Amino acid sequence: MKLNDNKEKKETEQNEIVSLDSTTVELSSIVSSKCSIVNTKNTKYESHNKVELRSIGTLGEKVLHAILKQYYEPDETRHEIKVGSFIADIVSDEGIIEIQTRSFDKLRKKLTEFLQFYPVTVVYPLPKKKWLIWIDEETGEATKKRLSPKLGFVYDAFQELYKIKPFLKHPNFHLCIVLINMEEYRYLDGWSKDKKKGSTRCNRIPIDITDEVYFNKNEDYLQFIPDCLNDGFTSMEYKSATRLSLRNAQTGLNILHDIGAVTRIGKQGKLYVYKRT
């Protein structure tokens, strides 16, 4: 696959905004007509193997974000609505939907204002299975896609959720974690010998949605506790059950304790012992 656009063009086109019905953006070269969002939770998406660089790496709004926005609200008149001092991704009769793919710290000011007056659902997409495609910027060639050995789980959300921890208990706050099989395009511009470590993510193309997990009240956060864990567990046991690093496991338990989903009932050496509330 040849990608003729150079890096300078990629940077200068970053301000373009995606329009799902715009032929100039050429989303049809990324997602086939069968990928059109329909109002069903069983929708599957297909992506082409050949994608133009300008279509996957130079859009002001990334493809994953644009597709999810259309998925959760097909009526585009409800997209990008000004609410107070900020622009909401979606405003519907049920409230505001914000689709956030990363950098939850940027949500704090929005949530401070929105939650005073409206129910807000934050949609956070996570990869369940991920196929990697590497793009060589010098030759303009892309590798064949390769399935990453890492599987994604809802527990992977903790690092971002910690950034908005004070908002999670607000009665108007709702969370939806969407697990998606996707293709991820990355530039070979990293610092390692093979240029993969520290590389830049170009875009992510959804293939299908495998699950949507909703958190509407404090008790719903018990979904973050694996069924295999009996009460009286430590962060080390939680780490093993969730396949997280110890640091991320402790971050997750910190969040769940703050919400009230778990209670500390003692200590085992230096580690707290937890039970479900």
C-alpha positions in Angstrom: 0.0 0.0 0.0 1.4 3.4 -1.0 0.9 6.5 1.1 2.1 9.5 -0.8 1.3 12.2 1.6 4.3 13.4 3.6 4.6 14.3 7.2 4.3 18.0 6.6 1.0 17.6 4.9 -0.2 15.4 7.7 0.5 18.2 10.2 -1.0 21.0 8.1 -4.2 19.1 7.6 -4.8 18.4 11.3 -7.4 21.1 11.5 -9.8 19.4 9.0 -13.0 18.3 10.6 -14.6 15.0 9.7 -18.1 15.0 8.3 -19.5 11.5 8.0 -21.5 12.5 4.9 -18.7 14.4 3.3 -17.1 12.9 0.2 -14.1 15.1 0.5 -13.0 13.4 3.7 -13.3 10.1 1.9 -14.5 8.1 4.9 -15.7 5.6 2.4 -12.1 4.7 1.8 -11.8 3.9 5.5 -15.1 2.3 6.3 -17.2 0.6 3.7 -20.9 1.4 3.1 -21.7 -1.6 5.3 -20.1 0.3 8.2 -22.8 3.0 8.2 -24.1 3.4 11.7 -27.6 2.1 12.2 -29.7 2.3 15.3 -28.8 -1.2 16.7 -26.5 -2.4 19.4 -25.4 -5.4 17.3 -23.9 -3.3 14.5 -20.6 -4.6 13.0 -18.2 -2.6 11.1 -15.8 -3.5 8.3 -12.7 -1.6 7.2 -10.7 -1.7 4.0 -7.2 -2.9 3.9 -6.1 0.1 1.8 -6.5 3.5 3.4 -5.2 6.9 2.2 -2.9 8.7 4.7 -5.0 11.8 4.4 -8.0 9.8 5.5 -6.7 8.1 8.6 -4.0 10.4 9.9 -5.0 14.0 9.2 -8.5 14.5 10.4 -9.3 17.0 13.1 -11.8 14.5 14.5 -10.6 10.9 14.6 -12.5 8.2 12.9 -13.3 6.2 16.1 -14.8 9.3 17.7 -16.8 10.2 14.7 -18.2 6.7 14.2 -19.2 6.4 17.9 -20.9 9.8 17.8 -23.0 8.7 14.9 -23.7 5.3 16.6 -25.0 6.8 19.8 -27.0 9.6 18.0 -27.7 9.2 14.3 -29.4 12.7 14.2 -26.5 15.0 13.3 -28.5 18.1 14.3 -27.8 17.0 17.9 -24.1 16.8 17.4 -21.6 19.5 18.5 -24.1 21.6 20.5 -23.0 24.6 22.6 -24.0 24.2 26.3 -22.9 27.0 28.4 -19.3 27.7 27.8 -18.5 24.4 26.1 -19.4 22.3 23.1 -21.1 18.9 23.9 -20.5 16.0 21.5 -24.2 15.0 21.7 -27.3 16.6 23.3 -30.4 14.4 23.4 -33.6 14.3 25.3 -31.9 12.1 27.9 -29.0 14.5 28.4 -25.4 15.0 27.2 -23.1 12.4 25.8 -19.4 13.0 25.7 -17.2 10.5 23.8 -13.7 10.5 25.2 -11.0 8.3 23.8 -8.3 9.5 26.2 -7.1 12.5 28.3 -9.9 12.5 30.8 -8.3 15.4 32.5 -9.6 17.6 29.7 -13.1 16.7 30.8 -13.0 18.3 34.2 -14.1 21.8 33.3 -16.8 20.4 31.0 -18.1 18.1 33.7 -18.0 20.9 36.4 -20.4 22.9 34.2 -22.5 20.2 32.6 -23.3 18.2 35.7 -24.9 21.1 37.4 -27.8 21.0 35.0 -27.8 17.8 32.9 -27.3 14.1 33.1 -23.9 13.4 31.4 -22.9 10.0 30.0 -19.2 9.7 29.3 -18.5 7.0 26.6 -15.0 5.5 26.8 -14.0 3.1 24.0 -11.4 0.5 24.8 -9.9 -2.1 22.4 -10.9 -5.7 23.1 -8.9 -7.2 20.2 -6.5 -5.0 18.3 -4.9 -5.5 14.9 -1.8 -3.3 14.4 -0.8 -1.8 11.0 2.5 0.0 10.8 3.1 2.9 8.4 6.6 3.8 7.1 6.6 7.5 6.5 9.7 7.4 4.3 8.5 4.7 1.9 4.8 5.3 2.2 4.2 1.6 2.8 2.1 -0.2 5.4 2.6 -3.6 6.9 0.0 -6.3 6.9 -2.1 -6.2 10.0 -1.0 -8.2 13.0 -3.2 -9.2 15.9 -1.9 -7.9 19.2 -1.6 -10.6 21.9 -3.0 -8.2 24.5 -6.7 -8.4 25.2 -8.6 -5.4 26.6 -10.9 -5.4 29.7 -13.0 -2.9 31.5 -10.3 -2.7 34.2 -8.1 -0.9 31.7 -10.3 2.2 32.3 -8.9 3.0 35.7 -6.0 5.1 34.7 -8.3 7.6 32.9 -11.1 7.3 35.5 -8.7 8.4 38.2 -8.4 11.8 36.5 -12.1 12.5 37.0 -12.6 10.6 40.3 -14.4 13.5 42.1 -17.1 13.4 39.5 -17.9 9.6 39.6 -20.2 9.9 42.6 -22.2 12.8 41.1 -25.9 11.7 40.7 -25.9 13.2 37.1 -22.8 11.3 36.1 -23.0 8.1 34.0 -20.3 6.0 32.4 -20.3 3.6 29.4 -17.3 1.6 28.6 -17.4 0.2 25.1 -15.2 -2.7 24.2 -14.4 -2.7 20.5 -12.4 -4.9 18.2 -10.4 -2.5 16.1 -7.6 -1.9 13.7 -4.9 0.6 14.9 -2.6 2.4 12.5 0.7 3.6 13.8 3.6 5.5 12.2 7.0 4.0 12.4 8.5 7.1 14.1 9.4 5.7 17.5 12.8 5.9 19.3 13.6 2.2 19.3 15.6 0.4 16.6 12.5 -0.9 14.9 10.8 2.5 15.4 7.8 1.0 17.2 8.4 1.9 20.8 7.3 5.5 21.4 5.6 5.6 18.0 2.7 7.9 17.1 -0.8 6.5 16.9 -2.3 7.5 13.5 -5.9 6.3 13.9 -8.2 3.5 15.1 -10.8 1.9 12.9 -13.6 0.0 14.7 -14.5 -3.5 13.4 -17.2 -4.5 15.8 -18.6 -3.7 19.3 -18.2 -6.7 21.6 -19.8 -5.2 24.8 -21.1 -2.0 26.4 -20.9 -1.8 30.2 -22.9 0.9 31.9 -22.3 2.5 35.3 -25.3 4.5 36.3 -25.1 4.2 40.1 -22.5 3.4 42.7 -23.5 -0.3 42.9 -22.8 -0.7 39.2 -19.1 -0.2 40.0 -19.1 -3.7 41.5 -18.7 -4.9 37.9 -15.1 -3.9 38.3 -14.7 -6.8 40.9 -14.1 -10.2 39.2 -16.5 -12.9 40.4 -13.5 -15.1 41.2 -12.5 -12.8 44.1 -13.9 -13.6 47.5 -14.3 -10.8 50.0 -11.1 -10.3 52.0 -8.9 -9.7 49.0 -5.8 -7.5 48.7 -4.5 -5.4 45.9 -2.1 -8.3 45.0 -5.0 -10.7 44.6 -7.0 -8.0 42.7 -3.9 -7.5 40.4 -3.8 -11.3 39.6 -7.6 -11.5 38.9 -7.7 -8.4 36.6 -4.2 -8.8 34.9 -3.4 -5.3 35.8 -0.1 -4.0 37.0 0.1 -3.6 40.8 0.1 0.2 40.4 -3.1 0.2 38.2 -4.7 -2.4 40.5 -4.1 -0.1 43.5 -5.4 2.9 41.5 -8.6 0.9 40.7 -9.2 0.0 44.3 -8.6 3.6 45.4 -11.4 4.6 43.0 -13.7 1.8 44.1 -13.1 2.7 47.7 -13.8 6.3 47.1 -17.1 5.5 45.3 -18.1 3.2 48.1 -18.1 0.0 46.0 -15.5 -1.7 48.3 -14.7 -1.3 52.0 -11.3 -1.7 53.8 -11.7 -4.2 56.5 -8.1 -4.5 57.7 -4.5 -4.9 56.6 -2.4 -7.8 55.6 1.1 -6.6 56.1 1.3 -3.3 54.3 -1.6 -4.1 52.0 -5.3 -3.2 52.7 -7.8 -6.0 52.8 -11.1 -5.2 50.9 -14.6 -6.5 50.7 -17.6 -5.6 48.5 -19.8 -3.0 50.2 
